[in-house]
Amino acid sequence: MTNPLFDLTGRTALVTGSSRGLGRAMAEGLAAAGASILVNGTDPARVGAAVQEMRQAGFEANPAAFDVTSEEQVVNAFAGFDASGVTVDILVNNAGIQFRKPMVELATADWQRVIDTNLTSAFVIGREAAKRMIARGHGKIINIGSLTSALARATVAPYTVAKGGIKMLTQAMAAEWAEHGIQANAIGPGYMLTDMNQALIDNPAFDAWVKNRTPSKRWGRPDELIGTAVFLAAPASNYINGQIIYVDGGMISVL
């Protein structure tokens, strides 16, 4: 029997960037808790494949392929949800990219691309979702931050700024929307075993640094975000707002 505090039955969750990686893991975790998932990505074929795999696993999933950096596509996607009677009860702003280069060598276009993908998209999608959530009187927004929401690291300036912005965007959402029954919180993953981090994982020196720097002495697994995601999407977190929970093996807690 499912504990009602963590039951997502009857809820629909839009998880951006959920055809693979951390987004896919969280999408499957929310689905296992009973939610219907809108799988998002820019590649319709990859999104479709993810939907089929999730359905084969017994989950309820549907495609929602659009570019999170295109305001027009975002607005059209939500208009499409409205027209088909789909309500986004849970939004997970997960889509993100990384770009590594020293700031003195960083082109403005590359800076802007990271900011647009990792921060501005969360605002635009959050705004469109919140308009509907406010009308219904409830909703859950989960923004995906990072260790760099609190700490800086060299050569990833735009990522650091974007993820720091995610922390404050989450607080701004809570400040404006909590009175309407919306809870906006964030998750700050540590160093995770993902495709985006593969080059770092394969680098012996960096791999050793992560393991030595993290009290848990290992990288995190994508599925280790599921518990926090379900908690923040479920009734169990109804009086939690504007917070960021770090899922990082303890890294941010130690010098």
C-alpha positions as CSV (number, residue, x, y, z in Angstrom):
1,M,0.0,0.0,0.0
2,T,1.4,3.4,-1.0
3,N,1.9,5.9,1.7
4,P,-0.4,8.9,0.8
5,L,2.3,11.3,1.8
6,F,4.4,10.1,-1.2
7,D,1.6,9.0,-3.6
8,L,1.6,10.9,-6.9
9,T,-1.3,9.0,-8.4
10,G,-3.4,11.2,-10.7
11,R,-0.6,13.8,-11.0
12,T,1.1,14.7,-14.2
13,A,4.8,15.7,-14.2
14,L,6.7,17.5,-16.9
15,V,10.4,16.7,-16.5
16,T,12.6,18.7,-18.9
17,G,15.6,17.0,-20.4
18,S,14.2,13.6,-19.4
19,S,15.0,11.4,-22.3
20,R,18.3,10.4,-20.5
21,G,20.6,11.1,-17.6
22,L,19.4,12.6,-14.3
23,G,16.1,13.7,-15.9
24,R,15.3,10.2,-17.0
25,A,16.1,8.8,-13.6
26,M,13.8,11.3,-11.8
27,A,11.1,10.8,-14.4
28,E,11.0,7.1,-13.8
29,G,11.1,7.6,-10.0
30,L,8.1,9.9,-10.2
31,A,6.3,7.5,-12.5
32,A,7.0,4.6,-10.0
33,A,5.2,6.8,-7.3
34,G,2.2,7.0,-9.6
35,A,2.7,10.1,-11.7
36,S,2.1,10.3,-15.4
37,I,5.2,11.7,-17.1
38,L,5.6,14.1,-19.9
39,V,9.0,13.2,-21.3
40,N,10.9,16.2,-22.8
41,G,13.9,16.7,-25.0
42,T,14.7,18.4,-28.3
43,D,15.1,15.2,-30.3
44,P,11.7,13.7,-31.0
45,A,13.2,10.3,-31.8
46,R,15.1,10.1,-28.5
47,V,12.0,11.3,-26.6
48,G,9.8,8.7,-28.4
49,A,12.3,5.9,-27.5
50,A,12.3,7.0,-23.9
51,V,8.5,7.0,-23.8
52,Q,8.3,3.5,-25.2
53,E,10.9,2.2,-22.8
54,M,9.0,3.7,-19.9
55,R,5.7,2.3,-21.1
56,Q,7.3,-1.1,-21.4
57,A,8.4,-0.8,-17.8
58,G,4.7,-0.3,-16.8
59,F,4.9,3.5,-16.4
60,E,2.5,6.1,-17.9
61,A,4.5,8.4,-20.2
62,N,3.8,10.7,-23.1
63,P,6.1,12.7,-25.4
64,A,6.6,16.4,-25.0
65,A,9.4,17.3,-27.4
66,F,10.3,21.0,-27.5
67,D,13.3,23.2,-27.1
68,V,13.3,24.7,-23.6
69,T,15.4,27.7,-24.8
70,S,12.6,28.7,-27.3
71,E,10.0,30.8,-25.6
72,E,7.7,30.3,-28.5
73,Q,8.0,26.5,-28.3
74,V,7.4,26.5,-24.6
75,V,4.3,28.7,-24.9
76,N,3.0,26.5,-27.7
77,A,3.7,23.3,-25.7
78,F,1.6,24.6,-22.7
79,A,-1.2,25.7,-25.1
80,G,-1.1,22.1,-26.5
81,F,-1.4,20.7,-23.0
82,D,-4.4,23.0,-22.3
83,A,-6.1,21.9,-25.5
84,S,-5.7,18.2,-24.8
85,G,-6.8,18.5,-21.2
86,V,-3.3,17.8,-19.7
87,T,-2.5,19.6,-16.4
88,V,1.1,19.9,-15.3
89,D,0.9,19.4,-11.6
90,I,4.6,18.8,-11.1
91,L,7.3,20.6,-13.0
92,V,11.0,19.5,-12.9
93,N,13.3,22.0,-14.5
94,N,16.2,19.7,-15.2
95,A,17.4,20.5,-18.7
96,G,21.0,21.8,-18.7
97,I,24.3,21.9,-20.5
98,Q,27.9,22.4,-19.6
99,F,30.7,24.4,-21.2
100,R,34.2,24.4,-19.9
101,K,36.6,27.3,-20.7
102,P,38.5,29.9,-18.8
103,M,36.6,33.2,-18.6
104,V,39.2,35.2,-20.4
105,E,38.7,32.8,-23.4
106,L,34.9,32.5,-23.1
107,A,32.8,33.9,-26.0
108,T,29.7,35.8,-25.0
109,A,27.6,33.5,-27.2
110,D,28.8,30.5,-25.3
111,W,28.1,32.2,-22.0
112,Q,24.6,33.1,-23.1
113,R,23.8,29.6,-24.4
114,V,24.5,28.2,-21.0
115,I,22.5,30.9,-19.2
116,D,19.6,30.5,-21.6
117,T,19.5,26.7,-21.2
118,N,20.2,26.3,-17.5
119,L,18.5,29.4,-16.0
120,T,16.3,31.4,-18.4
121,S,14.4,28.2,-19.5
122,A,13.5,27.5,-15.9
123,F,12.0,30.9,-15.5
124,V,10.0,30.7,-18.8
125,I,8.7,27.2,-18.2
126,G,8.1,27.9,-14.5
127,R,6.1,31.0,-15.4
128,E,3.9,29.1,-17.9
129,A,3.4,26.3,-15.4
130,A,2.7,28.6,-12.6
131,K,0.0,30.5,-14.5
132,R,-2.0,27.2,-14.6
133,M,-1.0,26.1,-11.1
134,I,-2.2,29.4,-9.6
135,A,-5.6,29.0,-11.3
136,R,-5.9,25.5,-9.8
137,G,-4.6,26.4,-6.4
138,H,-1.8,23.9,-6.2
139,G,1.5,22.8,-7.9
140,K,5.0,21.6,-7.3
141,I,8.1,23.0,-9.0
142,I,11.5,21.4,-8.6
143,N,14.4,23.2,-10.1
144,I,17.7,21.3,-10.5
145,G,20.6,23.2,-9.2
146,S,24.1,22.0,-8.4
147,L,27.0,22.2,-6.0
148,T,27.8,25.4,-7.9
149,S,24.5,26.9,-6.6
150,A,26.7,27.6,-3.6
151,L,30.4,27.0,-4.6
152,A,32.4,28.2,-7.6
153,R,34.8,26.1,-9.6
154,A,37.3,27.4,-12.2
155,T,36.5,27.1,-16.0
156,V,32.7,26.7,-15.6
157,A,31.7,30.3,-14.9
158,P,28.4,30.4,-16.9
159,Y,27.3,27.1,-15.4
160,T,28.2,28.4,-11.9
161,V,26.3,31.6,-12.5
162,A,23.3,29.8,-13.9
163,K,23.1,27.3,-11.0
164,G,23.5,30.1,-8.5
165,G,20.6,31.8,-10.2
166,I,18.5,28.7,-9.9
167,K,18.9,28.9,-6.1
168,M,17.6,32.4,-6.1
169,L,15.0,31.8,-8.8
170,T,13.6,29.1,-6.6
171,Q,13.4,31.5,-3.6
172,A,11.7,34.1,-5.8
173,M,9.1,31.6,-7.0
174,A,8.4,30.6,-3.4
175,A,8.1,34.3,-2.4
176,E,5.5,35.0,-5.1
177,W,3.6,31.7,-5.5
178,A,3.5,30.0,-2.1
179,E,0.3,31.8,-1.2
180,H,-1.3,30.2,-4.2
181,G,-0.6,26.7,-3.0
182,I,2.6,26.2,-5.0
183,Q,5.8,24.8,-3.5
184,A,9.0,25.6,-5.4
185,N,12.1,23.9,-4.2
186,A,15.4,22.8,-5.7
187,I,17.8,19.8,-5.7
188,G,21.5,20.3,-5.8
189,P,23.2,17.2,-7.1
190,G,26.8,16.5,-6.4
191,Y,29.2,14.8,-8.9
192,M,27.0,12.2,-10.6
193,L,27.7,9.3,-12.9
194,T,26.2,10.8,-16.1
195,D,27.0,11.2,-19.8
196,M,27.7,14.9,-19.2
197,N,30.4,14.1,-16.7
198,Q,31.9,11.2,-18.6
199,A,35.1,13.0,-19.5
200,L,35.6,13.9,-15.9
201,I,34.8,10.3,-14.8
202,D,37.4,9.0,-17.2
203,N,40.1,11.5,-16.0
204,P,42.1,9.6,-13.2
205,A,43.1,12.8,-11.5
206,F,39.6,14.3,-11.4
207,D,38.1,11.0,-10.4
208,A,40.5,10.7,-7.5
209,W,39.8,14.4,-6.5
210,V,36.0,13.7,-6.4
211,K,36.4,10.6,-4.3
212,N,38.8,12.3,-1.9
213,R,36.8,15.5,-1.6
214,T,33.4,13.7,-1.1
215,P,32.9,12.3,2.4
216,S,31.0,9.3,0.9
217,K,34.2,8.6,-1.2
218,R,32.4,8.0,-4.4
219,W,30.4,9.5,-7.3
220,G,26.6,9.7,-7.0
221,R,24.2,7.6,-9.1
222,P,21.4,9.2,-11.0
223,D,18.8,7.0,-9.2
224,E,20.0,8.6,-5.9
225,L,18.0,11.7,-6.8
226,I,14.7,9.9,-6.9
227,G,13.9,9.9,-3.2
228,T,14.4,13.7,-3.0
229,A,12.5,14.3,-6.2
230,V,9.5,12.2,-5.1
231,F,9.5,13.9,-1.6
232,L,9.5,17.4,-3.2
233,A,6.7,16.4,-5.6
234,A,4.5,14.8,-3.0
235,P,2.2,16.0,-0.2
236,A,4.9,15.2,2.3
237,S,6.6,18.5,1.4
238,N,3.6,20.7,1.4
239,Y,5.0,23.1,3.9
240,I,8.5,23.3,2.5
241,N,9.2,26.2,0.1
242,G,12.2,28.0,-1.4
243,Q,14.7,25.4,-0.2
244,I,17.6,23.6,-2.0
245,I,18.5,20.1,-0.9
246,Y,22.0,19.0,-1.8
247,V,22.3,15.4,-2.8
248,D,26.1,15.3,-2.9
249,G,27.5,12.6,-0.6
250,G,28.3,15.4,1.9
251,M,30.6,17.4,-0.3
252,I,29.2,20.8,0.4
253,S,29.2,20.3,4.1
254,V,33.0,19.9,4.6
255,L,36.2,21.9,3.9
